[in-house]
């Protein structure tokens, strides 16, 4: 442990390989969870594409096992990451709020993995709502904490600043609106395959869901300095 000078005084700086491991493991898990399920679905000739929900990967065996296990593993790694970052920054209220949303996102992922959309619809929907609202909030608060804590040229600042959080929030809002429009226009439709070639709004919100999944991975990637740079405790 070493003490370094800082623009507002002295603070304790800590570096740990645990942060690098957690960040890398979370990124890998978030990518492999849907990718492995899609690969199995394609190999078994059950590719409905291009418009199918991420949640659909958890409805048919054997890829459902990969999706469920991957979602749960991702949520566990995220929970551990929350504890790790909070212990290094217990006195930062802004970061604590961001980590609360981060933990909520992890909880949502666990619900999505444990409860399939075709057999436990309400619980799965609750998990999806938590997942798709918590991380945008976490990204925005985390960016605000980073901007208020570090100078503009500090390498510990979150990569991209407010740009990625704002993109995430706007995309999330469009996603929820398109989802609502789709189900209002076709209240009797439960699955994309029922729409045939006239997918309409379903195509939009399904595509946006996958885009949001990619953006979420990019958000976690932007948090690399939090995990891999010295953390402060003040």
Backbone as CSV, one residue per row, in Angstrom:
resi,resn,N_x,N_y,N_z,CA_x,CA_y,CA_z,C_x,C_y,C_z
1,UNK,0.840,-1.191,0.000,0.000,0.000,0.000,0.877,1.244,0.000
2,UNK,0.593,2.203,-0.832,1.377,3.420,-0.924,0.463,4.635,-0.856
3,UNK,1.046,5.755,-0.414,0.306,7.008,-0.356,0.828,7.938,-1.426
4,UNK,-0.066,8.442,-2.252,0.305,9.337,-3.336,-0.365,10.692,-3.116
5,UNK,0.235,11.757,-3.583,-0.433,13.053,-3.499,-1.575,13.106,-4.496
6,UNK,-2.589,13.918,-4.208,-3.736,14.072,-5.099,-4.132,15.535,-5.114
7,UNK,-4.902,15.918,-6.122,-5.217,17.329,-6.269,-5.990,17.890,-5.087
8,UNK,-6.687,17.060,-4.311,-7.442,17.530,-3.163,-6.812,17.112,-1.839
9,UNK,-5.616,16.614,-1.845,-4.947,16.186,-0.628,-4.314,14.847,-0.821
10,UNK,-4.276,14.102,0.273,-3.678,12.769,0.206,-4.765,11.715,0.298
11,UNK,-4.543,10.636,-0.393,-5.486,9.534,-0.321,-4.725,8.229,-0.497
12,UNK,-5.322,7.202,-0.058,-4.695,5.886,-0.123,-4.975,5.270,-1.474
13,UNK,-3.942,4.804,-2.142,-4.100,4.198,-3.459,-3.841,2.694,-3.354
14,UNK,-4.687,1.951,-3.956,-4.566,0.504,-3.881,-4.626,-0.098,-5.275
15,UNK,-3.810,-1.091,-5.505,-3.835,-1.825,-6.758,-3.929,-3.312,-6.444
16,UNK,-4.749,-4.028,-7.167,-4.920,-5.451,-6.906,-5.202,-6.191,-8.202
17,UNK,-4.622,-7.361,-8.321,-4.893,-8.189,-9.487,-6.318,-8.716,-9.486
18,UNK,-6.968,-8.720,-8.313,-8.349,-9.177,-8.251,-9.242,-8.344,-9.172
19,UNK,-8.981,-7.059,-9.237,-9.772,-6.196,-10.099,-9.651,-6.576,-11.555
20,UNK,-8.439,-6.834,-11.989,-8.225,-7.240,-13.387,-8.956,-8.545,-13.685
21,UNK,-8.863,-9.480,-12.749,-9.496,-10.788,-12.942,-11.015,-10.647,-13.010
22,UNK,-11.588,-9.867,-12.093,-13.037,-9.683,-12.062,-13.534,-9.018,-13.347
23,UNK,-12.866,-7.948,-13.747,-13.275,-7.227,-14.959,-13.210,-8.136,-16.179
24,UNK,-12.113,-8.858,-16.338,-11.955,-9.760,-17.488,-12.982,-10.882,-17.460
25,UNK,-13.211,-11.449,-16.276,-14.165,-12.553,-16.147,-15.577,-12.098,-16.475
26,UNK,-15.930,-10.898,-16.049,-17.281,-10.384,-16.314,-17.483,-10.143,-17.802
27,UNK,-16.494,-9.548,-18.456,-16.583,-9.307,-19.902,-16.728,-10.629,-20.659
28,UNK,-15.879,-11.584,-20.339,-15.901,-12.881,-21.023,-17.240,-13.581,-20.812
29,UNK,-17.739,-13.551,-19.586,-19.005,-14.213,-19.273,-20.168,-13.565,-20.005
30,UNK,-20.188,-12.227,-20.055,-21.271,-11.517,-20.742,-21.287,-11.824,-22.238
31,UNK,-20.127,-12.024,-22.821,-20.041,-12.318,-24.253,-20.365,-13.779,-24.546
32,UNK,-19.807,-14.678,-23.748,-19.955,-16.113,-24.018,-21.364,-16.628,-23.728
33,UNK,-22.070,-16.002,-22.796,-23.406,-16.499,-22.432,-24.359,-16.540,-23.631
34,UNK,-24.608,-15.429,-24.325,-25.494,-15.524,-25.492,-24.819,-16.178,-26.692
35,UNK,-23.517,-15.955,-26.849,-22.816,-16.492,-28.012,-22.832,-18.014,-28.027
36,UNK,-22.565,-18.632,-26.891,-22.550,-20.100,-26.828,-23.937,-20.672,-27.108
37,UNK,-24.979,-20.007,-26.577,-26.346,-20.482,-26.809,-26.745,-20.340,-28.273
38,UNK,-26.349,-19.225,-28.905,-26.651,-19.021,-30.326,-25.939,-20.060,-31.177
39,UNK,-24.686,-20.352,-30.864,-23.919,-21.350,-31.629,-24.585,-22.716,-31.564
40,UNK,-25.023,-23.119,-30.360,-25.701,-24.408,-30.204,-27.001,-24.414,-30.997
41,UNK,-27.742,-23.315,-30.933,-29.009,-23.220,-31.669,-28.780,-23.341,-33.171
42,UNK,-27.732,-22.709,-33.670,-27.415,-22.780,-35.103,-26.999,-24.192,-35.486
43,UNK,-26.148,-24.812,-34.679,-25.670,-26.167,-34.972,-26.804,-27.183,-34.972
44,UNK,-27.827,-26.927,-34.167,-28.972,-27.838,-34.101,-30.055,-27.485,-35.120
45,UNK,-29.789,-26.452,-35.932,-30.731,-26.082,-36.983,-31.986,-25.408,-36.487
46,UNK,-31.895,-24.728,-35.357,-33.069,-24.057,-34.795,-32.910,-22.539,-34.811
47,UNK,-32.163,-22.040,-35.773,-31.953,-20.595,-35.862,-33.170,-19.940,-36.490
48,UNK,-33.913,-19.151,-35.694,-35.149,-18.519,-36.157,-34.884,-17.205,-36.879
49,UNK,-33.679,-16.755,-36.830,-33.193,-15.411,-37.140,-33.828,-14.752,-38.352
50,UNK,-33.498,-13.477,-38.489,-32.592,-12.767,-37.591,-33.255,-12.180,-36.366
51,UNK,-34.597,-12.227,-36.273,-35.254,-11.555,-35.156,-35.732,-12.549,-34.110
52,UNK,-34.950,-12.690,-33.078,-35.407,-13.440,-31.913,-34.836,-12.760,-30.677
53,UNK,-35.569,-12.852,-29.583,-35.178,-12.187,-28.352,-34.013,-12.918,-27.691
54,UNK,-33.235,-12.186,-26.932,-32.166,-12.809,-26.154,-32.767,-13.837,-25.205
55,UNK,-33.932,-13.500,-24.638,-34.597,-14.405,-23.696,-34.979,-15.736,-24.328
56,UNK,-35.182,-15.743,-25.661,-35.552,-16.986,-26.349,-34.467,-18.051,-26.222
57,UNK,-33.233,-17.612,-25.973,-32.127,-18.561,-25.838,-32.280,-19.430,-24.596
58,UNK,-33.122,-18.980,-23.658,-33.309,-19.749,-22.432,-34.571,-20.577,-22.414
59,UNK,-35.210,-20.732,-23.575,-36.496,-21.443,-23.613,-36.409,-22.859,-24.176
60,UNK,-35.335,-23.164,-24.890,-35.226,-24.472,-25.542,-33.922,-25.158,-25.143
61,UNK,-34.031,-26.399,-24.719,-32.844,-27.167,-24.340,-32.188,-27.740,-25.598
62,UNK,-30.853,-27.890,-25.624,-29.899,-27.737,-24.509,-29.313,-26.344,-24.352
63,UNK,-29.538,-25.435,-25.322,-28.911,-24.111,-25.203,-29.425,-23.343,-23.997
64,UNK,-30.625,-23.709,-23.527,-31.177,-23.047,-22.349,-30.271,-23.247,-21.125
65,UNK,-29.626,-24.413,-21.053,-28.703,-24.670,-19.933,-27.529,-23.691,-19.970
66,UNK,-26.984,-23.486,-21.157,-25.849,-22.570,-21.302,-26.253,-21.145,-20.955
67,UNK,-27.442,-20.758,-21.413,-27.925,-19.401,-21.145,-28.159,-19.193,-19.649
68,UNK,-28.790,-20.168,-19.012,-29.081,-20.042,-17.578,-27.801,-20.011,-16.752
69,UNK,-26.897,-20.950,-17.028,-25.641,-21.012,-16.273,-24.825,-19.736,-16.499
70,UNK,-24.743,-19.307,-17.763,-23.982,-18.104,-18.077,-24.547,-16.871,-17.404
71,UNK,-25.875,-16.737,-17.390,-26.511,-15.576,-16.754,-26.253,-15.558,-15.254
72,UNK,-26.337,-16.732,-14.643,-26.111,-16.818,-13.197,-24.647,-16.543,-12.863
73,UNK,-23.740,-17.103,-13.653,-22.306,-16.864,-13.431,-21.985,-15.378,-13.594
74,UNK,-22.552,-14.754,-14.624,-22.334,-13.321,-14.844,-22.831,-12.504,-13.653
75,UNK,-23.998,-12.873,-13.136,-24.554,-12.134,-12.001,-23.694,-12.298,-10.754
76,UNK,-23.160,-13.493,-10.555,-22.290,-13.735,-9.395,-21.015,-12.900,-9.498
77,UNK,-20.409,-12.903,-10.682,-19.193,-12.102,-10.884,-19.497,-10.622,-10.680
78,UNK,-20.656,-10.175,-11.161,-21.043,-8.770,-10.994,-21.237,-8.433,-9.515
79,UNK,-21.873,-9.324,-8.755,-22.060,-9.105,-7.322,-20.712,-9.002,-6.600
80,UNK,-19.803,-9.891,-6.945,-18.463,-9.862,-6.343,-17.755,-8.555,-6.698
81,UNK,-17.953,-8.098,-7.941,-17.346,-6.840,-8.376,-17.893,-5.665,-7.571
82,UNK,-19.200,-5.688,-7.298,-19.817,-4.629,-6.499,-19.176,-4.569,-5.116
83,UNK,-19.032,-5.725,-4.488,-18.422,-5.789,-3.150,-16.980,-5.309,-3.196
84,UNK,-16.257,-5.750,-4.215,-14.843,-5.377,-4.370,-14.691,-3.865,-4.497
85,UNK,-15.465,-3.231,-5.369,-15.357,-1.792,-5.584,-15.857,-0.993,-4.390
86,UNK,-16.918,-1.488,-3.743,-17.452,-0.782,-2.586,-16.463,-0.796,-1.430
87,UNK,-15.793,-1.901,-1.206,-14.825,-1.982,-0.105,-13.653,-1.034,-0.310
88,UNK,-13.347,-0.723,-1.561,-12.248,0.200,-1.840,-12.685,1.660,-1.755
89,UNK,-14.016,1.900,-1.768,-14.522,3.278,-1.822,-15.752,3.449,-0.945
90,UNK,-15.681,3.009,0.289,-16.849,2.993,1.162,-17.445,4.368,1.418
91,UNK,-16.619,5.413,1.397,-17.088,6.736,1.779,-17.596,7.570,0.608
92,UNK,-17.564,7.016,-0.582,-18.033,7.755,-1.747,-19.517,7.474,-1.968
93,UNK,-20.364,8.461,-1.703,-21.809,8.257,-1.825,-22.232,8.080,-3.276
94,UNK,-21.628,8.872,-4.173,-21.974,8.742,-5.593,-21.649,7.341,-6.100
95,UNK,-20.445,6.862,-5.775,-20.056,5.539,-6.251,-20.919,4.462,-5.600
96,UNK,-21.274,4.649,-4.325,-22.145,3.681,-3.651,-23.493,3.584,-4.350
97,UNK,-24.020,4.729,-4.800,-25.288,4.716,-5.533,-25.129,3.988,-6.861
98,UNK,-24.024,4.257,-7.555,-23.765,3.564,-8.823,-23.653,2.063,-8.598
99,UNK,-22.987,1.669,-7.527,-22.821,0.248,-7.232,-24.137,-0.395,-6.819
100,UNK,-25.041,0.400,-6.228,-26.377,-0.118,-5.907,-27.112,-0.489,-7.190
101,UNK,-27.040,0.398,-8.197,-27.645,0.088,-9.493,-26.931,-1.081,-10.164
102,UNK,-25.611,-1.134,-10.018,-24.812,-2.237,-10.582,-25.259,-3.561,-9.975
103,UNK,-25.445,-3.575,-8.652,-25.911,-4.789,-7.977,-27.324,-5.169,-8.386
104,UNK,-28.165,-4.143,-8.607,-29.524,-4.395,-9.079,-29.500,-5.049,-10.452
105,UNK,-28.602,-4.571,-11.312,-28.432,-5.168,-12.644,-28.034,-6.635,-12.531
106,UNK,-27.125,-6.920,-11.608,-26.693,-8.305,-11.387,-27.871,-9.168,-10.933
107,UNK,-28.703,-8.618,-10.052,-29.882,-9.338,-9.570,-30.852,-9.613,-10.715
108,UNK,-31.022,-8.621,-11.584,-31.898,-8.802,-12.744,-31.410,-9.902,-13.657
109,UNK,-30.090,-9.945,-13.893,-29.521,-11.009,-14.730,-29.787,-12.381,-14.131
110,UNK,-29.670,-12.485,-12.803,-29.912,-13.764,-12.139,-31.356,-14.218,-12.349
111,UNK,-32.296,-13.281,-12.225,-33.706,-13.628,-12.439,-33.953,-14.080,-13.870
112,UNK,-33.351,-13.388,-14.835,-33.514,-13.752,-16.245,-32.986,-15.158,-16.503
113,UNK,-31.861,-15.502,-15.871,-31.281,-16.825,-16.078,-32.035,-17.937,-15.379
114,UNK,-32.541,-17.648,-14.184,-33.216,-18.678,-13.384,-34.626,-18.956,-13.885
115,UNK,-35.318,-17.901,-14.317,-36.718,-18.040,-14.714,-36.872,-17.837,-16.223
116,UNK,-37.086,-18.924,-16.996,-37.260,-18.820,-18.453,-38.520,-18.042,-18.806
117,UNK,-38.481,-17.373,-19.933,-39.616,-16.537,-20.343,-40.849,-17.353,-20.711
118,UNK,-40.672,-18.623,-21.067,-41.815,-19.435,-21.494,-42.485,-20.195,-20.359
119,UNK,-41.820,-20.292,-19.196,-42.411,-21.046,-18.084,-42.617,-20.196,-16.834
120,UNK,-41.898,-19.106,-16.710,-42.034,-18.211,-15.550,-42.033,-16.769,-16.072
121,UNK,-43.074,-16.457,-16.832,-43.114,-15.207,-17.586,-42.983,-13.970,-16.703
122,UNK,-43.738,-13.921,-15.611,-43.754,-12.718,-14.777,-42.399,-12.469,-14.111
123,UNK,-41.805,-13.527,-13.571,-40.504,-13.372,-12.916,-39.431,-13.002,-13.933
124,UNK,-39.521,-13.609,-15.116,-38.552,-13.302,-16.170,-38.707,-11.845,-16.624
125,UNK,-39.957,-11.408,-16.754,-40.207,-10.026,-17.163,-39.674,-9.050,-16.116
126,UNK,-39.879,-9.384,-14.838,-39.363,-8.531,-13.764,-37.836,-8.439,-13.850
127,UNK,-37.198,-9.589,-14.092,-35.749,-9.593,-14.230,-35.273,-8.779,-15.419
128,UNK,-36.020,-8.868,-16.522,-35.656,-8.118,-17.725,-35.767,-6.611,-17.502
129,UNK,-36.857,-6.193,-16.840,-37.047,-4.767,-16.561,-35.928,-4.244,-15.666
130,UNK,-35.603,-5.006,-14.633,-34.520,-4.612,-13.720,-33.201,-4.517,-14.483
131,UNK,-32.941,-5.498,-15.337,-31.690,-5.541,-16.086,-31.551,-4.351,-17.022
132,UNK,-32.636,-4.058,-17.755,-32.560,-3.026,-18.787,-32.749,-1.606,-18.258
133,UNK,-33.010,-1.466,-16.973,-33.096,-0.118,-16.391,-31.960,0.174,-15.421
134,UNK,-31.439,-0.845,-14.781,-30.422,-0.643,-13.749,-29.062,-0.249,-14.311
135,UNK,-28.622,-0.927,-15.375,-27.278,-0.630,-15.873,-27.183,0.768,-16.482
136,UNK,-28.175,1.242,-17.263,-28.091,2.627,-17.733,-27.964,3.623,-16.576
137,UNK,-28.719,3.376,-15.497,-28.623,4.249,-14.321,-27.237,4.153,-13.690
138,UNK,-26.724,2.934,-13.580,-25.382,2.745,-13.014,-24.328,3.438,-13.864
139,UNK,-24.467,3.333,-15.175,-23.490,3.951,-16.085,-23.478,5.468,-15.930
140,UNK,-24.674,6.074,-15.809,-24.763,7.531,-15.694,-24.176,8.012,-14.360
141,UNK,-24.549,7.358,-13.265,-24.047,7.759,-11.944,-22.548,7.511,-11.847
142,UNK,-22.082,6.408,-12.427,-20.653,6.099,-12.404,-19.864,7.159,-13.167
143,UNK,-20.389,7.593,-14.309,-19.717,8.627,-15.097,-19.684,9.943,-14.332
144,UNK,-20.779,10.253,-13.633,-20.834,11.470,-12.840,-19.826,11.426,-11.691
145,UNK,-19.741,10.284,-11.028,-18.754,10.108,-9.949,-17.338,10.282,-10.484
146,UNK,-17.064,9.679,-11.622,-15.730,9.762,-12.220,-15.376,11.208,-12.569
147,UNK,-16.355,11.945,-13.152,-16.108,13.331,-13.551,-15.878,14.229,-12.342
148,UNK,-16.596,13.963,-11.240,-16.466,14.788,-10.039,-15.226,14.438,-9.213
149,UNK,-14.684,13.245,-9.406,-13.603,12.757,-8.552,-12.225,13.014,-9.125
150,UNK,-12.078,12.836,-10.448,-10.755,12.902,-11.059,-10.616,14.094,-11.992
151,UNK,-9.400,14.631,-12.122,-9.150,15.687,-13.110,-9.387,15.163,-14.520
152,UNK,-9.556,16.054,-15.473,-9.896,15.670,-16.845,-8.846,14.792,-17.501
153,UNK,-7.578,14.938,-17.113,-6.511,14.169,-17.745,-6.092,12.959,-16.927
154,UNK,-6.871,12.605,-15.926,-6.515,11.479,-15.057,-6.857,10.162,-15.737
155,UNK,-5.921,9.231,-15.744,-6.130,7.943,-16.422,-7.134,7.057,-15.695
156,UNK,-7.522,7.440,-14.488,-8.489,6.637,-13.734,-9.935,6.980,-14.080
157,UNK,-10.134,8.027,-14.873,-11.487,8.385,-15.273,-12.092,7.296,-16.154
158,UNK,-13.393,7.128,-16.040,-14.108,6.153,-16.858,-13.971,6.526,-18.331
159,UNK,-13.698,5.539,-19.148,-13.467,5.769,-20.576,-14.737,6.293,-21.252
160,UNK,-14.604,7.399,-21.987,-15.736,7.937,-22.744,-16.609,8.914,-21.999
161,UNK,-16.422,9.045,-20.694,-17.212,9.999,-19.919,-18.705,9.730,-19.988
162,UNK,-19.484,10.777,-20.331,-20.946,10.675,-20.355,-21.485,10.128,-21.672
163,UNK,-20.653,10.010,-22.686,-21.137,9.649,-24.019,-21.845,8.296,-24.020
164,UNK,-21.173,7.261,-23.546,-21.754,5.914,-23.560,-22.977,5.804,-22.648
165,UNK,-22.955,6.356,-21.433,-24.173,6.319,-20.599,-25.376,6.973,-21.266
166,UNK,-25.168,8.118,-21.930,-26.279,8.799,-22.591,-26.811,7.984,-23.764
167,UNK,-25.908,7.377,-24.532,-26.332,6.497,-25.629,-27.141,5.331,-25.073
168,UNK,-26.691,4.785,-23.945,-27.378,3.662,-23.310,-28.790,4.049,-22.879
169,UNK,-28.925,5.204,-22.264,-30.232,5.661,-21.776,-31.192,5.908,-22.939
170,UNK,-30.727,6.592,-23.979,-31.583,6.880,-25.137,-32.021,5.582,-25.813
171,UNK,-31.088,4.666,-26.012,-31.423,3.380,-26.645,-32.400,2.587,-25.797
172,UNK,-32.221,2.630,-24.484,-33.130,1.930,-23.577,-34.542,2.492,-23.668
173,UNK,-34.662,3.804,-23.723,-35.982,4.437,-23.838,-36.664,4.048,-25.146
174,UNK,-35.925,4.073,-26.244,-36.500,3.679,-27.541,-36.897,2.205,-27.518
175,UNK,-36.081,1.391,-26.875,-36.364,-0.042,-26.760,-37.688,-0.275,-26.027
176,UNK,-37.864,0.378,-24.884,-39.095,0.198,-24.109,-40.318,0.712,-24.865
177,UNK,-40.171,1.838,-25.563,-41.286,2.385,-26.328,-41.681,1.464,-27.485
178,UNK,-40.682,0.967,-28.218,-40.980,0.071,-29.337,-41.597,-1.229,-28.846
179,UNK,-41.153,-1.696,-27.668,-41.725,-2.903,-27.071,-43.203,-2.683,-26.752
180,UNK,-43.503,-1.504,-26.182,-44.886,-1.180,-25.828,-45.753,-1.053,-27.080
181,UNK,-45.258,-0.381,-28.102,-46.008,-0.229,-29.353,-46.298,-1.584,-29.993
182,UNK,-45.284,-2.458,-29.999,-45.442,-3.774,-30.629,-46.561,-4.569,-29.972
183,UNK,-46.587,-4.568,-28.659,-47.586,-5.382,-27.963,-48.959,-4.724,-27.941
184,UNK,-49.012,-3.408,-28.084,-50.314,-2.752,-28.193,-50.941,-3.006,-29.566
185,UNK,-50.091,-3.058,-30.596,-50.587,-3.291,-31.953,-50.908,-4.753,-32.201
186,UNK,-50.217,-5.643,-31.474,-50.440,-7.090,-31.645,-50.545,-7.747,-30.270
187,UNK,-51.631,-7.486,-29.540,-51.768,-7.981,-28.168,-51.831,-9.498,-28.050
188,UNK,-52.181,-10.186,-29.135,-52.333,-11.638,-29.078,-51.048,-12.384,-29.451
189,UNK,-50.027,-11.651,-29.824,-48.777,-12.283,-30.258,-47.821,-12.438,-29.080
190,UNK,-47.361,-13.659,-28.865,-46.398,-13.930,-27.791,-44.990,-14.141,-28.322
191,UNK,-44.890,-14.708,-29.533,-43.570,-15.022,-30.077,-43.405,-14.401,-31.456
192,UNK,-42.169,-14.060,-31.767,-41.867,-13.427,-33.049,-42.291,-14.277,-34.232
193,UNK,-42.152,-15.592,-34.105,-42.436,-16.494,-35.224,-43.900,-16.394,-35.664
194,UNK,-44.785,-15.973,-34.748,-46.201,-15.836,-35.058,-46.473,-14.675,-36.017
195,UNK,-45.506,-13.768,-36.146,-45.680,-12.589,-36.995,-45.372,-12.871,-38.459
196,UNK,-44.733,-13.998,-38.753,-44.366,-14.306,-40.125,-43.373,-13.297,-40.665
197,UNK,-43.623,-12.796,-41.872,-42.720,-11.810,-42.475,-43.073,-10.372,-42.095
198,UNK,-44.231,-10.167,-41.473,-44.656,-8.821,-41.082,-44.283,-8.563,-39.625
199,UNK,-42.978,-8.448,-39.376,-42.516,-8.363,-37.989,-42.691,-6.965,-37.392
200,UNK,-42.649,-5.927,-38.206,-42.935,-4.573,-37.749,-42.139,-4.130,-36.539
201,UNK,-42.883,-3.640,-35.513,-42.257,-3.127,-34.306,-41.480,-4.211,-33.571
202,UNK,-41.879,-5.466,-33.751,-41.160,-6.550,-33.090,-39.715,-6.605,-33.574
203,UNK,-39.521,-6.361,-34.849,-38.166,-6.362,-35.399,-37.333,-5.254,-34.770
204,UNK,-37.971,-4.087,-34.555,-37.249,-2.951,-33.991,-36.809,-3.220,-32.562
205,UNK,-37.742,-3.636,-31.698,-37.338,-3.779,-30.301,-36.460,-5.020,-30.084
206,UNK,-36.617,-6.030,-30.944,-35.733,-7.187,-30.844,-34.307,-6.802,-31.232
207,UNK,-34.185,-6.051,-32.312,-32.867,-5.580,-32.735,-32.252,-4.675,-31.677
208,UNK,-33.073,-3.782,-31.102,-32.587,-2.883,-30.065,-32.142,-3.643,-28.822
209,UNK,-32.807,-4.759,-28.532,-32.408,-5.554,-27.365,-30.989,-6.093,-27.537
210,UNK,-30.675,-6.581,-28.734,-29.328,-7.086,-28.991,-28.315,-5.946,-29.003
211,UNK,-28.724,-4.801,-29.535,-27.832,-3.634,-29.516,-27.559,-3.211,-28.076
212,UNK,-28.597,-3.232,-27.232,-28.414,-2.885,-25.831,-27.493,-3.877,-25.132
213,UNK,-27.632,-5.157,-25.489,-26.735,-6.163,-24.917,-25.282,-5.842,-25.233
214,UNK,-25.032,-5.434,-26.484,-23.676,-5.052,-26.892,-23.228,-3.788,-26.154
215,UNK,-24.130,-2.813,-26.038,-23.793,-1.566,-25.345,-23.467,-1.835,-23.878
216,UNK,-24.202,-2.757,-23.255,-23.933,-3.090,-21.855,-22.520,-3.638,-21.680
217,UNK,-22.102,-4.453,-22.639,-20.728,-4.975,-22.589,-19.730,-3.824,-22.717
218,UNK,-20.017,-2.888,-23.614,-19.137,-1.730,-23.800,-19.100,-0.859,-22.544
219,UNK,-20.240,-0.749,-21.856,-20.281,0.023,-20.607,-19.349,-0.592,-19.577
220,UNK,-19.444,-1.903,-19.406,-18.571,-2.586,-18.445,-17.112,-2.448,-18.875
221,UNK,-16.862,-2.500,-20.172,-15.496,-2.298,-20.665,-14.985,-0.904,-20.312
222,UNK,-15.883,0.095,-20.361,-15.474,1.472,-20.061,-15.106,1.642,-18.596
223,UNK,-15.514,0.699,-17.769,-15.176,0.754,-16.346,-13.812,0.143,-16.034
224,UNK,-13.058,-0.170,-17.065,-11.754,-0.798,-16.888,-10.860,-0.064,-15.881
225,UNK,-10.788,1.285,-15.923,-9.930,1.974,-14.947,-10.316,1.694,-13.497
226,UNK,-11.619,1.499,-13.243,-12.056,1.210,-11.878,-11.479,-0.091,-11.364
227,UNK,-11.360,-1.055,-12.259,-10.884,-2.375,-11.882,-9.373,-2.506,-11.998
228,UNK,-8.778,-1.847,-12.982,-7.367,-2.099,-13.306,-6.410,-0.974,-12.919
229,UNK,-6.953,0.180,-12.545,-6.117,1.272,-12.062,-6.148,1.288,-10.541
230,UNK,-5.195,1.975,-9.911,-5.260,2.099,-8.446,-6.558,2.746,-8.043
231,UNK,-7.195,2.206,-7.026,-8.472,2.742,-6.546,-8.218,3.628,-5.331
232,UNK,-9.089,4.561,-5.121,-8.898,5.475,-4.012,-9.865,5.173,-2.881
233,UNK,-9.421,5.475,-1.701,-10.277,5.327,-0.526,-10.169,6.616,0.258
234,UNK,-11.242,7.362,0.397,-11.145,8.682,1.012,-12.286,8.936,1.973
